[in-house]
Amino acid sequence: MVTSNNLKLTLCASIAIAGMLLPSSLFAGTDGKESKQVVEPLKPAAITGDLGVNFVSEYISRGFIVENKGVIAQPYVDLYLPLYQGTGAIDKVVLNLGLWSSINSHATGAAKGNTVRDWNELDWTPGVSVTFLKNFTITPSYFEFDSPNGAYNPSRNFNLRLDYSDADLLGAFALHPHVTYLKELSGKNTNAPANKKGDYYEVGIVPGLPAFGPVTVTLPVVAGFGSAGFYAGDKHFGYASAGPNVAIALPFMPSRLGSWAVNFGATYYYLHGSLAAVPSAYTNGDHNAWVFNGGVGLTF
């Protein structure tokens, strides 16, 4: 599950910007209230989150081609529970839980006789995000990748991600850099030897263009690196990806149903070394791949 974070960042940015830039008259009547009515401000929700579904032409995870045939739908839901908010060195602590799936009509690799042949992957990722010194957020998480259709054995991992918000410095042209480290704990779903526990490293940025009304454009750029236990035969560079994502907020949706947006985009992948030589069921050995995506999501 690598592309969903960047897509959700684009969606959330579009929703937030639309709320700030569009005239309030555009929203009048959408929730059944008169625009001039005085109402008591709502208290912040105890739990917030986002959910949606993306459709992709090809599913590539950390440089590995998981599926490139048929219809591929990837629904997700994330829940966030604030635990602390203050004004000291630690600004905020949030408990989070992510659920993500890949449902593939082609069912490549599904176990014979499996009753949920199309459900290739289910990921669940509980973690805690700590924002400190205003602009830094560190998130340790437990990542488990399961395969309901039996295509592979469960893979259990520890993940540590650090994000930096440079919006104060660059404004609308902020890069939003991040670094990620993933440690395999048990099980594997990579092409490296099963007796080797791998390490994965990622660096990336998500620059964007100045918003135009409800439209937000971002250009995620990611590079992935791994140990020999993660990328078989490759001890360092694994892949690089980049491509535009466009999100369009839907302000006409009733506010009681959350804040909605649609998205579409394209991502180019360069697959290095062994990543282009995964079994022929997935790839023909080409080092280059394009992934096209489109979907809809909401925040609440």
C-alpha positions as a Markdown table, in Angstrom:
| # | Residue | x | y | z |
|---|---|---|---|---|
| 1 | Met | 0.0 | 0.0 | 0.0 |
| 2 | Val | 2.1 | 2.8 | -1.2 |
| 3 | Thr | 0.1 | 5.0 | -3.5 |
| 4 | Ser | -2.9 | 5.6 | -1.2 |
| 5 | Asn | -1.1 | 8.1 | 1.1 |
| 6 | Asn | -0.2 | 10.4 | -1.8 |
| 7 | Leu | -3.7 | 10.1 | -3.3 |
| 8 | Lys | -5.3 | 10.8 | 0.1 |
| 9 | Leu | -3.0 | 13.8 | 0.6 |
| 10 | Thr | -4.2 | 15.3 | -2.7 |
| 11 | Leu | -7.9 | 14.6 | -1.9 |
| 12 | Cys | -7.7 | 16.2 | 1.6 |
| 13 | Ala | -5.8 | 19.2 | 0.3 |
| 14 | Ser | -8.5 | 19.8 | -2.4 |
| 15 | Ile | -11.3 | 19.5 | 0.1 |
| 16 | Ala | -9.7 | 21.9 | 2.5 |
| 17 | Ile | -8.8 | 24.5 | -0.1 |
| 18 | Ala | -12.3 | 24.4 | -1.6 |
| 19 | Gly | -13.8 | 25.1 | 1.8 |
| 20 | Met | -11.6 | 28.2 | 2.1 |
| 21 | Leu | -11.8 | 29.6 | -1.4 |
| 22 | Leu | -15.4 | 29.0 | -2.6 |
| 23 | Pro | -18.0 | 31.6 | -1.6 |
| 24 | Ser | -20.3 | 30.6 | 1.3 |
| 25 | Ser | -23.4 | 31.2 | -0.9 |
| 26 | Leu | -22.4 | 28.2 | -2.9 |
| 27 | Phe | -23.0 | 26.0 | 0.1 |
| 28 | Ala | -26.3 | 27.6 | 1.2 |
| 29 | Gly | -29.1 | 25.1 | 1.6 |
| 30 | Thr | -27.0 | 22.0 | 1.1 |
| 31 | Asp | -27.6 | 20.9 | 4.7 |
| 32 | Gly | -31.2 | 22.1 | 4.9 |
| 33 | Lys | -30.4 | 25.3 | 6.9 |
| 34 | Glu | -31.0 | 28.9 | 6.0 |
| 35 | Ser | -27.7 | 30.6 | 5.2 |
| 36 | Lys | -28.6 | 33.5 | 7.6 |
| 37 | Gln | -29.6 | 31.2 | 10.5 |
| 38 | Val | -27.4 | 31.6 | 13.6 |
| 39 | Val | -26.3 | 28.2 | 14.9 |
| 40 | Glu | -24.1 | 27.1 | 17.8 |
| 41 | Pro | -20.7 | 25.9 | 16.5 |
| 42 | Leu | -20.3 | 22.2 | 16.5 |
| 43 | Lys | -17.8 | 20.6 | 18.9 |
| 44 | Pro | -14.8 | 18.9 | 17.3 |
| 45 | Ala | -15.5 | 15.2 | 16.6 |
| 46 | Ala | -13.9 | 12.7 | 18.9 |
| 47 | Ile | -12.9 | 10.6 | 15.9 |
| 48 | Thr | -12.2 | 11.8 | 12.4 |
| 49 | Gly | -11.2 | 9.9 | 9.3 |
| 50 | Asp | -11.4 | 9.4 | 5.6 |
| 51 | Leu | -12.6 | 6.6 | 3.3 |
| 52 | Gly | -12.9 | 6.0 | -0.4 |
| 53 | Val | -12.0 | 3.8 | -3.3 |
| 54 | Asn | -9.4 | 4.1 | -6.0 |
| 55 | Phe | -9.2 | 2.2 | -9.3 |
| 56 | Val | -5.8 | 1.6 | -10.8 |
| 57 | Ser | -4.6 | 0.1 | -14.1 |
| 58 | Glu | -1.8 | -1.8 | -12.3 |
| 59 | Tyr | -1.0 | -2.4 | -8.6 |
| 60 | Ile | 2.7 | -1.8 | -7.8 |
| 61 | Ser | 3.7 | -1.9 | -4.1 |
| 62 | Arg | 7.2 | -0.7 | -3.2 |
| 63 | Gly | 8.4 | -1.5 | -6.7 |
| 64 | Phe | 6.8 | -5.0 | -6.8 |
| 65 | Ile | 4.2 | -5.6 | -9.5 |
| 66 | Val | 1.4 | -7.3 | -7.6 |
| 67 | Glu | -1.3 | -7.3 | -10.3 |
| 68 | Asn | -1.5 | -5.8 | -13.8 |
| 69 | Lys | -4.6 | -7.6 | -15.3 |
| 70 | Gly | -8.3 | -7.0 | -15.1 |
| 71 | Val | -10.1 | -4.5 | -12.9 |
| 72 | Ile | -8.3 | -3.4 | -9.7 |
| 73 | Ala | -10.3 | -1.7 | -7.0 |
| 74 | Gln | -8.6 | -0.4 | -3.8 |
| 75 | Pro | -11.0 | 0.7 | -1.1 |
| 76 | Tyr | -9.6 | 2.2 | 2.1 |
| 77 | Val | -10.7 | 3.7 | 5.5 |
| 78 | Asp | -8.6 | 5.6 | 8.1 |
| 79 | Leu | -9.7 | 6.5 | 11.6 |
| 80 | Tyr | -8.0 | 9.1 | 13.8 |
| 81 | Leu | -8.4 | 9.5 | 17.6 |
| 82 | Pro | -6.8 | 12.6 | 19.1 |
| 83 | Leu | -5.0 | 11.7 | 22.4 |
| 84 | Tyr | -3.3 | 15.0 | 23.2 |
| 85 | Gln | -2.9 | 18.6 | 21.9 |
| 86 | Gly | -0.7 | 21.2 | 23.5 |
| 87 | Thr | 1.6 | 24.1 | 23.0 |
| 88 | Gly | 5.0 | 22.7 | 24.1 |
| 89 | Ala | 7.6 | 20.7 | 22.2 |
| 90 | Ile | 5.0 | 18.1 | 21.5 |
| 91 | Asp | 2.0 | 19.6 | 19.7 |
| 92 | Lys | -0.3 | 16.7 | 19.1 |
| 93 | Val | -0.6 | 12.9 | 19.6 |
| 94 | Val | -3.1 | 10.9 | 17.5 |
| 95 | Leu | -3.9 | 7.3 | 17.5 |
| 96 | Asn | -4.7 | 6.0 | 14.0 |
| 97 | Leu | -5.9 | 2.8 | 12.3 |
| 98 | Gly | -5.8 | 2.2 | 8.6 |
| 99 | Leu | -7.6 | -0.6 | 6.6 |
| 100 | Trp | -6.7 | -1.0 | 2.9 |
| 101 | Ser | -7.6 | -3.7 | 0.4 |
| 102 | Ser | -6.9 | -4.6 | -3.2 |
| 103 | Ile | -9.7 | -6.4 | -5.0 |
| 104 | Asn | -8.7 | -7.8 | -8.4 |
| 105 | Ser | -11.0 | -9.3 | -11.0 |
| 106 | His | -8.2 | -11.4 | -12.5 |
| 107 | Ala | -7.4 | -13.1 | -9.2 |
| 108 | Thr | -3.8 | -13.8 | -10.1 |
| 109 | Gly | -2.2 | -16.2 | -7.7 |
| 110 | Ala | -5.4 | -17.1 | -5.8 |
| 111 | Ala | -5.4 | -20.4 | -4.0 |
| 112 | Lys | -7.4 | -23.1 | -5.7 |
| 113 | Gly | -10.9 | -23.4 | -4.4 |
| 114 | Asn | -10.7 | -20.1 | -2.4 |
| 115 | Thr | -14.1 | -18.5 | -1.8 |
| 116 | Val | -12.9 | -14.9 | -2.0 |
| 117 | Arg | -10.7 | -15.3 | -5.1 |
| 118 | Asp | -10.9 | -11.6 | -6.1 |
| 119 | Trp | -9.8 | -10.3 | -2.6 |
| 120 | Asn | -6.0 | -10.3 | -3.1 |
| 121 | Glu | -4.9 | -8.1 | -0.2 |
| 122 | Leu | -6.0 | -6.7 | 3.1 |
| 123 | Asp | -3.7 | -4.4 | 5.1 |
| 124 | Trp | -4.2 | -3.2 | 8.6 |
| 125 | Thr | -1.9 | -0.6 | 10.1 |
| 126 | Pro | -2.5 | 0.6 | 13.7 |
| 127 | Gly | -0.1 | 3.4 | 14.8 |
| 128 | Val | 0.5 | 6.6 | 16.7 |
| 129 | Ser | 1.4 | 9.9 | 15.1 |
| 130 | Val | 3.3 | 12.5 | 17.2 |
| 131 | Thr | 3.6 | 16.0 | 15.9 |
| 132 | Phe | 6.5 | 17.9 | 17.5 |
| 133 | Leu | 8.3 | 21.3 | 17.0 |
| 134 | Lys | 5.2 | 22.3 | 15.0 |
| 135 | Asn | 6.2 | 21.0 | 11.6 |
| 136 | Phe | 7.5 | 17.4 | 12.2 |
| 137 | Thr | 5.4 | 14.3 | 12.5 |
| 138 | Ile | 6.7 | 10.9 | 13.3 |
| 139 | Thr | 4.5 | 7.8 | 13.0 |
| 140 | Pro | 5.5 | 4.4 | 14.2 |
| 141 | Ser | 3.1 | 1.7 | 13.0 |
| 142 | Tyr | 2.5 | -2.0 | 12.8 |
| 143 | Phe | 1.9 | -3.1 | 9.2 |
| 144 | Glu | 0.4 | -6.4 | 8.4 |
| 145 | Phe | -0.3 | -7.5 | 4.8 |
| 146 | Asp | -2.7 | -10.4 | 4.5 |
| 147 | Ser | -4.1 | -12.2 | 1.5 |
| 148 | Pro | -7.7 | -13.4 | 1.9 |
| 149 | Asn | -7.5 | -15.3 | -1.4 |
| 150 | Gly | -4.4 | -17.2 | -0.3 |
| 151 | Ala | -2.0 | -15.7 | -2.9 |
| 152 | Tyr | 0.7 | -15.3 | -0.3 |
| 153 | Asn | 1.3 | -15.8 | 3.4 |
| 154 | Pro | 0.8 | -12.9 | 5.9 |
| 155 | Ser | 3.7 | -10.4 | 6.1 |
| 156 | Arg | 4.2 | -8.6 | 9.4 |
| 157 | Asn | 6.3 | -5.4 | 9.6 |
| 158 | Phe | 7.3 | -2.5 | 11.7 |
| 159 | Asn | 7.0 | 0.9 | 9.9 |
| 160 | Leu | 8.5 | 4.3 | 10.9 |
| 161 | Arg | 7.7 | 7.4 | 8.9 |
| 162 | Leu | 8.8 | 11.0 | 9.4 |
| 163 | Asp | 7.0 | 13.9 | 7.7 |
| 164 | Tyr | 8.1 | 17.5 | 7.6 |
| 165 | Ser | 5.6 | 20.3 | 6.8 |
| 166 | Asp | 7.5 | 23.1 | 4.9 |
| 167 | Ala | 4.3 | 25.1 | 4.1 |
| 168 | Asp | 5.5 | 27.9 | 6.4 |
| 169 | Leu | 8.6 | 28.3 | 4.3 |
| 170 | Leu | 7.3 | 27.7 | 0.7 |
| 171 | Gly | 3.6 | 28.3 | 1.0 |
| 172 | Ala | 1.6 | 26.9 | -2.0 |
| 173 | Phe | 4.9 | 25.5 | -3.4 |
| 174 | Ala | 5.7 | 23.4 | -0.3 |
| 175 | Leu | 7.4 | 20.0 | -1.0 |
| 176 | His | 6.0 | 18.0 | 2.0 |
| 177 | Pro | 9.1 | 15.7 | 2.2 |
| 178 | His | 9.0 | 12.4 | 4.0 |
| 179 | Val | 11.3 | 9.5 | 4.9 |
| 180 | Thr | 10.1 | 5.9 | 5.7 |
| 181 | Tyr | 11.7 | 2.8 | 7.2 |
| 182 | Leu | 10.1 | -0.6 | 7.1 |
| 183 | Lys | 11.5 | -3.7 | 8.9 |
| 184 | Glu | 10.2 | -7.2 | 8.1 |
| 185 | Leu | 9.3 | -9.0 | 11.3 |
| 186 | Ser | 7.9 | -12.3 | 10.0 |
| 187 | Gly | 6.6 | -13.6 | 6.7 |
| 188 | Lys | 7.4 | -12.1 | 3.3 |
| 189 | Asn | 5.6 | -11.0 | 0.2 |
| 190 | Thr | 8.7 | -9.9 | -1.7 |
| 191 | Asn | 10.9 | -11.8 | -4.2 |
| 192 | Ala | 13.8 | -12.1 | -1.7 |
| 193 | Pro | 14.8 | -15.4 | 0.0 |
| 194 | Ala | 12.2 | -16.4 | 2.7 |
| 195 | Asn | 15.0 | -16.9 | 5.3 |
| 196 | Lys | 16.2 | -13.3 | 5.1 |
| 197 | Lys | 14.4 | -10.4 | 6.9 |
| 198 | Gly | 14.5 | -7.4 | 4.7 |
| 199 | Asp | 14.7 | -3.6 | 5.3 |
| 200 | Tyr | 13.0 | -1.0 | 3.1 |
| 201 | Tyr | 13.8 | 2.7 | 2.9 |
| 202 | Glu | 11.8 | 5.4 | 1.1 |
| 203 | Val | 12.3 | 9.1 | 0.5 |
| 204 | Gly | 9.7 | 11.3 | -1.2 |
| 205 | Ile | 8.2 | 14.7 | -1.8 |
| 206 | Val | 4.6 | 15.8 | -2.7 |
| 207 | Pro | 4.9 | 19.2 | -4.3 |
| 208 | Gly | 1.8 | 20.9 | -5.6 |
| 209 | Leu | 0.6 | 23.8 | -7.7 |
| 210 | Pro | -1.3 | 26.8 | -6.4 |
| 211 | Ala | -4.9 | 25.7 | -6.0 |
| 212 | Phe | -7.5 | 26.9 | -8.6 |
| 213 | Gly | -10.8 | 26.9 | -6.9 |
| 214 | Pro | -11.8 | 23.4 | -5.8 |
| 215 | Val | -8.9 | 21.8 | -8.0 |
| 216 | Thr | -5.7 | 20.7 | -6.4 |
| 217 | Val | -2.7 | 19.3 | -8.4 |
| 218 | Thr | 0.2 | 17.5 | -6.8 |
| 219 | Leu | 3.2 | 15.7 | -8.2 |
| 220 | Pro | 4.4 | 12.9 | -5.8 |
| 221 | Val | 8.0 | 11.8 | -6.3 |
| 222 | Val | 9.2 | 8.7 | -4.5 |
| 223 | Ala | 12.4 | 6.5 | -4.5 |
| 224 | Gly | 12.6 | 3.2 | -2.8 |
| 225 | Phe | 15.7 | 1.4 | -1.5 |
| 226 | Gly | 16.1 | -2.0 | 0.2 |
| 227 | Ser | 18.5 | -4.6 | 1.6 |
| 228 | Ala | 19.3 | -7.8 | -0.2 |
| 229 | Gly | 16.7 | -9.4 | 2.1 |
| 230 | Phe | 14.1 | -7.1 | 0.6 |
| 231 | Tyr | 15.1 | -6.7 | -3.0 |
| 232 | Ala | 16.7 | -10.0 | -4.1 |
| 233 | Gly | 20.0 | -9.3 | -5.7 |
| 234 | Asp | 19.7 | -5.5 | -5.3 |
| 235 | Lys | 21.2 | -4.1 | -2.1 |
| 236 | His | 20.4 | -0.5 | -2.6 |
| 237 | Phe | 18.2 | 1.2 | -5.2 |
| 238 | Gly | 14.9 | -0.5 | -6.0 |
| 239 | Tyr | 12.6 | 1.9 | -7.9 |
| 240 | Ala | 11.6 | 5.5 | -8.6 |
| 241 | Ser | 8.1 | 6.9 | -9.4 |
| 242 | Ala | 6.6 | 10.3 | -10.2 |
| 243 | Gly | 3.4 | 11.6 | -11.8 |
| 244 | Pro | 0.6 | 14.1 | -11.4 |
| 245 | Asn | -2.5 | 13.7 | -9.3 |
| 246 | Val | -5.6 | 15.9 | -9.7 |
| 247 | Ala | -8.3 | 16.2 | -7.0 |
| 248 | Ile | -11.5 | 18.1 | -7.4 |
| 249 | Ala | -13.6 | 18.9 | -4.3 |
| 250 | Leu | -17.4 | 18.3 | -4.6 |
| 251 | Pro | -18.9 | 21.2 | -2.5 |
| 252 | Phe | -22.5 | 20.4 | -3.6 |
| 253 | Met | -22.5 | 17.3 | -1.5 |
| 254 | Pro | -24.5 | 17.7 | 1.8 |
| 255 | Ser | -22.1 | 18.6 | 4.6 |
| 256 | Arg | -23.7 | 15.9 | 6.9 |
| 257 | Leu | -22.2 | 13.3 | 4.5 |
| 258 | Gly | -18.7 | 14.5 | 4.9 |
| 259 | Ser | -16.4 | 16.4 | 2.5 |
| 260 | Trp | -16.1 | 14.7 | -0.9 |
| 261 | Ala | -13.6 | 14.8 | -3.8 |
| 262 | Val | -12.8 | 12.9 | -6.9 |
| 263 | Asn | -9.3 | 12.2 | -8.1 |
| 264 | Phe | -7.4 | 11.0 | -11.2 |
| 265 | Gly | -3.8 | 10.8 | -12.2 |
| 266 | Ala | -0.9 | 8.9 | -13.7 |
| 267 | Thr | 2.4 | 7.6 | -12.2 |
| 268 | Tyr | 5.5 | 6.5 | -14.0 |
| 269 | Tyr | 7.6 | 3.8 | -12.4 |
| 270 | Tyr | 11.2 | 2.9 | -13.2 |
| 271 | Leu | 11.8 | -0.7 | -11.8 |
| 272 | His | 15.5 | -1.5 | -11.2 |
| 273 | Gly | 17.2 | -4.9 | -11.4 |
| 274 | Ser | 15.2 | -7.8 | -10.0 |
| 275 | Leu | 12.0 | -5.8 | -9.8 |
| 276 | Ala | 11.6 | -6.0 | -13.5 |
| 277 | Ala | 12.2 | -9.8 | -13.4 |
| 278 | Val | 9.4 | -10.9 | -11.2 |
| 279 | Pro | 7.6 | -14.1 | -12.5 |
| 280 | Ser | 6.1 | -13.7 | -16.0 |
| 281 | Ala | 2.5 | -13.8 | -14.7 |
| 282 | Tyr | 3.1 | -10.2 | -13.7 |
| 283 | Thr | 5.6 | -8.6 | -16.0 |
| 284 | Asn | 7.5 | -9.1 | -19.2 |
| 285 | Gly | 10.8 | -7.9 | -17.7 |
| 286 | Asp | 10.2 | -4.3 | -18.7 |
| 287 | His | 11.9 | -1.7 | -16.4 |
| 288 | Asn | 9.2 | 0.9 | -17.2 |
| 289 | Ala | 5.6 | 1.0 | -16.1 |
| 290 | Trp | 2.7 | 3.5 | -16.1 |
| 291 | Val | -0.1 | 3.3 | -13.6 |
| 292 | Phe | -3.3 | 5.3 | -14.2 |
| 293 | Asn | -5.7 | 5.9 | -11.3 |
| 294 | Gly | -9.1 | 7.4 | -10.6 |
| 295 | Gly | -11.4 | 7.3 | -7.6 |
| 296 | Val | -13.6 | 9.1 | -5.1 |
| 297 | Gly | -13.1 | 9.8 | -1.3 |
| 298 | Leu | -14.4 | 11.7 | 1.6 |
| 299 | Thr | -13.2 | 13.1 | 4.9 |
| 300 | Phe | -15.3 | 13.3 | 8.1 |
